[in-house]
Amino acid sequence: MTEPVILDLDEHGDFVDPETGGPVPAEAVPRFLARWLEVPAACTDIVVFVHGWQNNRETADRRARQFFALLEERHAAGSYEGLGAWQGFYVMVRWPSMSNPFLTGYRRIRDRAHKMTTEGRAAEALGQLLGYLNAERQLPGSAPSLRTVTGQYLHCVGHSFGGRFVVEAVQAAAGDGPPVLGWDRADPRYPYTVDTLLVFQMAARPDIFTDRFAPVLRDAPINGPIVLTRSRFDRATGLWHRLAERVPGIGNVGVKAPAEDVANTVLHKVAAEYSRSEMDRRIVNVESGWRFRRGRWWNPAGAHSDIWYPESAHLLLSLAELAR
């Protein structure tokens, strides 16, 4: 596995210069990304991972690497004929998400994540990142006959509040992009900014795609559905989110609206393939309670972070295969 690229955001949503420790001004972000990010020519897939609640820099680094390693191991062990070779280029985005595991800590980080995207620059900064990666990669062919492994596919993965950052970033990157969300790579309006968008245990209201994230369903340049896992054993988005916002979060109950855009399936075991028909809506809830069910006895968040399994990697690899 290649060494992941690490990008840090401060509590205002600005990238942090690793040499100075200070924020990168908005106008300097393109030069900053060009200096620290170089997509290898041999890469087939770019994976951007944004962590969630209760991570300092060390745990965020460890968990991102754990997920990247799961992808490598699962691809080596599995049979993904439509995917072919996998040469991953991995980018982890870290942000200040550490707090106590109780309601007060949940509220604190929820408010910080919201402020970083509404008053701060997190959405714009990550949107610039996605735009940069899209410009730097070798775009897959837009016609079926040109869909070869020489194209470089772009995948966004978020966990918990990190999922909110990912969706905000995709909206920010949309700009005047194609108002299309579907699997049709033959669409002449390709390139899309993102080929797959996967969020584990999202910390957001189940109706957020009807208001704040409504534009992502109409205008976001995504080649595929927005896929979100849920588990009834996730007490952070169940109990804490319900107490904080009077409704359980997506990580506990899934997306509820707009109902006409939502499909439901279950997290597959690694030997079972996902079909395109399971992913034929703009939003797909993936019931994962049979696997995401453990939590440390002392942590009231329950299974909120119990996502580090081969089945999680299998889900992303399957989406990448369908995106071909």
N, C-alpha and C positions, 0 to 999 in steps of 0.2 A: 504494500500500500504506500502510495506517495505521501509525503509529509503534508498534513492539512495546512491551509492558510488560515491564520487567526486574525479576525478583525474585531476590534472592541468599540462599543458605543458608550458614551458617558450618559449621565442621567438626563441630559438635555437632548439626546438623540444625535449628537455629533460623533463622527469617527474620531478615535483617539490616535494621535501619531505615536507609534511605539518608541520613537527615538526621543521625542521631547516630552511625552506624557500629556501634551495639551491637545485641545480640540482642533480638528482640521476645518478651516473655513469652507463654506459652501462652494466658493469659486475654485478652491484648490482640490476638491474631491477628485475630479478626473485625473489630475497629475498624481495624486496620492494612490489611486487605484492602479494606475499604469505602473507605478513604482513597485507596488507590493503584490500585484496579481498578474501572472503571465500564464495563460492557458496553454498547456503543453500540446504540441501537434498530435501526439499519440493518444490523447484523451478521447474517450467516446462519450462520457457522461460527466456533467458538472453537477455536484450536489451542494446546495447551500442549506446549512442547518442552523436554526435559531432556537436556543434552549428556552426553557420555561422557568417557573417559580423555584425558589430555594436553591440557587446555584451561585457560588462564588466563582472566581476565575478558574480555580483548580478543578472544582467539580464539573463546571461547564466544559472544560477542556477534556476531562476524562470521559464524560458521557457522550460528547460528540464523537470522540475517537472510538468509543465502544460501538456506536451506531455505524460508523464507517466500516469498522472491522466486521460487523455482522453482515453488511452488504457484500464485502469481499468473500467472506466465508460461505455465505448462502449461494452466491453466484457460482463459486467453485464446486459446491456440492450439488447444486440443482440442475435442472434441465430447462433452459430458457431458449428454445430454438429460435423464436422470433426476435430475441434480444441479441444473440450472438456474443461477441466479445464485450468485455467490460473493463475499461481502463478509467477508473474514477479519478476525478480532480475534485478535491473536497475543500469547502470553505465553511468555517464555523464563525458565527457572529455571537459575540458575548456582550451582555449588558448587565447592569447591577440589579439582580433579582433576589438577593438574599434577605430573608427576614425570618422571624419565628414562624412555626408551622400552624399557628392558631388564627382565629378570625382577624385579630388586629394586624397580623403580618400579611394575611391574604389581602385585606383591604389596602394596606400600605402599598404593596406591589401592584395591585390592580390600578390604584390611582396613579402610581408612577408610570406604568405602561401606557395608560390613557394619556397622561400629560406629555410623555415623550413623543407621542404621535400627533396630538392635537395642538399643543403649544410648542413642542420641540420639533426636531428635524428628523426623527427616526424614520418616518415613512419616506421622506424625500431622499435621505441618505441611502437607505436600502433600495429604493427605486433606482437611484443612480448606480448602485452596485449591479442590479439586474440588467439595467440598460447597458452598462459597460461589458458585462459578461456576454450579453446577446450580441454586442457589436464585435467582440473579440473572438468569439467561437467560430468554428466552421459550420455554417448553417446546413442542416439537413436539406435534402432535395425537396422541392415543393410538389413534385409529381411522383406518383407511386413508383414509376420505373427508376427513379433516382434515389429511393430510400435505401441508402447503403450505410454501412458501419463507419464510413468516413465522415458522416455528419456528427456533430457534437450536440448532445441533448442536455437541456437545462432543467433541473429538478429543484423545487423548493420544499423544504421540510421544516415544520415548526412544532414545538411542544408547548402546551399550556398557554401562557401569555405570549410566548414566542410565536404562536400561531397567529395571534392578532397582528404582530409586527409583519409577518409574512404576507398576510392578506392586504394590510395597509400598503405594503411596499409594491405589491402587484398592481393595486389601484393607482398608486403614484406613478408607476412605470407605464401605465396604459397610455396616458397622453392622448394622442390622436390615433391610437392603434386600431386594429380591425375589430368591429363590434360582433365578434364571433366567438362562441365557446363550443367546441366540438372536436371530434376526432379526425375531421377531414383535412389531412395534410395537403391534399391537392388544391385546397382553396388558394386562389391567386393572391390573396392578401397576406399570406405567410411572408415574412417571418413572424412567428409568435414570440413573445418575450419569455414565456415559461411553458415547458412541455408537460410537466406534472406538478400538482400542488397537493401536498399531503400534510395534514395537521393531526398530531396525536393529542387527544384529551384537551381540546381547546377551552380556554377560560373566557367564555363570552356567552351572552344571552342566546337562547335557542331561536330567537327571532331577529338576530342582528343582521341577517341578509335581506331583511325587508326594509331596513333604514340605512344605518351607517355603511353597511357593506353591499347595499343594493347595486351600486355601479359595477361591482366586480362581476355580477351576473350578466350585465349588458355589454360592458365596454372593455373588460379586461382581456388582454391578449394571452389566452391560455389554451393550449392544445389538449383538452381533456377536462374531466370534471374536477371539482374541489372535493377531495376525499377527507373525511373526518372520522376518527375513531371515537367510541364511547364505551363506558363501562359503568355499571351500577355500583361497582365497588370503589369508584373514584369519589371519595368524600370531600375533597377540596372543591370540585365543581358541583358536588351535590349539596352537602351541608353548608360549607362556607359561602359558596356562591349564592345559595338560596337566602342565607341570612343577610348577605351584603346587598343583594339586588332583588330579593323577594321572588326569585325564580331559580331553579337549578340550571347549571351551565351545560354547554354543548358536550363537554367531556363526560357528563353523567347521563344526559337524556337525548343527545343528538340535536341536529337542526330540525326545527318544527315547521318553519315557514321561510319562503313561500312553498306551500305544500306541493304545487304542481311542478316544482323544480327539484324535488327531493326523492331520491331512491334509497332503499335500505338493503344491506346485505350483511353477511357475517364474516369476521376475520377467518381466513382459510388456514388450514394446516399446510405445511410446506409442500406436501405431496399433491395438493389440490390446486388446479389452475383457476384463475379468475377469468370469467368470460366478458366479452365486450358488452353483452346485454345487461350485466350487473352494473355497468358503469355508464348507462345511457341517459343519465340526467345531469343537470348542471351541478348538483350537490349529491354526494353519496355518503350516507351514514354507514359506518362499519361497526356492528355490534361486536365488542371484543371482550366482554365480561368473562368468557370461559378461559381467557388467557391473562388479561390484565385484572388480577384479583388480589394480589398480595400487597401488603404494606407493612412496614416495620411496626411492631406492636406499640412503640412509643409515639408514632407519628400519626396525628389525627387526619392527615391528608389522605389516608387509605392508599388505594392503588393508583393515585394520580400520576406517579412517576414509574409505575411498574410496566414499562413499555419495551424493555431491552431484550427482545426475543427474536429468534430466527423468523417467526411469523411476521414481525414488523418489517424486517428486511425483505421478506418475500412479497409483502404488499407493495413496497416501492418498486422492487424489481419487476413485478407484474405490471404495474402502471407504466414503467419505462418500456416494457415489451409491447404493451398495447399502443403506446405513443409512436412506435415505429410504423 
